[in-house]
Amino acid sequence: MLIYKLTAGLPVDKDVVNRILYVVVNGEARNELVYPSNTSDFGEFSFRHNDIVRVALVDQDDAGNRSQPATFEFVALDTIPPSKPGTLGAVLLREDYNS
């Protein structure tokens, strides 16, 4: 699994009371989550390598009006290389007097 952190800038308008985050993976709705208006960090989400992820964020004001969605789409790719191998070493085993 690939773990991504989803973020967005804070709302532009002061009367926003909720932020609604929609996550669609490979065409299937996965999450519809409601956050307080001061949320800019939506936390961690897990995806598989090559998942096509579509995220939409809608702000809702105190009268129930909803903004146009801000959208973002990406393909989840494993771009993190493995850690560097441990320390290499050499140990003298013997001398060969026949060479």
C-alpha positions in Angstrom: 0.0 0.0 0.0 1.1 3.5 -0.7 0.2 6.1 1.9 -0.5 9.6 0.8 -1.3 12.7 2.8 -4.1 14.9 1.4 -4.0 18.7 2.0 -5.7 21.8 0.7 -5.5 25.6 1.5 -7.9 27.0 4.0 -11.3 28.3 2.8 -11.5 31.6 1.1 -14.8 32.7 2.6 -15.4 33.3 6.3 -18.9 31.7 6.5 -17.6 28.2 5.5 -18.7 25.7 8.2 -17.8 22.4 6.6 -15.4 21.0 4.1 -16.5 17.8 2.3 -13.8 15.6 0.8 -14.6 13.0 -1.9 -12.2 10.3 -2.8 -12.7 8.1 -5.8 -10.4 5.2 -6.6 -10.4 3.5 -10.0 -13.9 5.0 -10.7 -15.4 3.8 -7.4 -16.4 6.2 -4.6 -14.3 5.3 -1.5 -14.9 8.2 0.9 -17.1 11.2 1.5 -15.8 12.8 4.6 -16.9 16.0 6.4 -14.3 18.1 8.2 -14.5 21.4 10.1 -13.9 24.6 8.2 -10.4 25.1 9.6 -9.1 21.8 8.1 -6.2 22.0 5.7 -4.7 18.5 6.5 -7.1 15.7 5.7 -4.9 13.0 7.0 -3.5 9.8 5.4 -5.1 7.7 2.7 -3.9 4.3 1.4 -3.8 3.4 -2.3 -2.4 0.6 -4.3 0.3 1.0 -7.0 -1.3 2.2 -10.2 -4.6 3.2 -8.6 -6.2 6.2 -10.3 -7.2 8.6 -7.6 -9.6 11.5 -7.9 -10.1 13.9 -5.0 -12.7 16.6 -4.8 -13.1 19.2 -2.0 -16.3 21.2 -1.6 -16.7 24.0 1.0 -20.2 24.4 2.6 -21.3 27.7 4.1 -23.7 28.3 7.1 -26.7 28.5 4.8 -26.0 25.1 3.3 -24.6 26.4 0.0 -21.9 24.4 -1.6 -18.9 25.7 -3.6 -17.8 24.3 -6.9 -15.4 21.4 -6.3 -11.7 21.8 -6.3 -10.4 18.6 -7.9 -7.2 16.8 -8.2 -6.4 13.5 -10.0 -3.2 11.4 -9.9 -2.0 7.8 -10.4 -0.6 6.3 -7.2 2.9 5.2 -8.0 5.6 3.7 -5.9 8.5 6.1 -6.5 10.4 5.5 -3.2 13.5 3.5 -3.8 14.6 0.9 -1.3 17.0 1.9 1.4 20.7 1.8 0.8 22.2 -1.6 1.6 24.1 -2.0 4.8 27.8 -1.3 5.2 30.0 -3.3 2.9 33.1 -4.9 4.3 36.0 -7.1 3.5 37.9 -9.7 5.7 41.3 -11.1 4.8 40.9 -14.9 4.8 44.4 -16.1 3.9 47.5 -15.6 1.8 48.0 -17.8 -1.3 51.8 -18.4 -1.7 51.3 -20.4 -4.9 50.3 -17.5 -7.0 
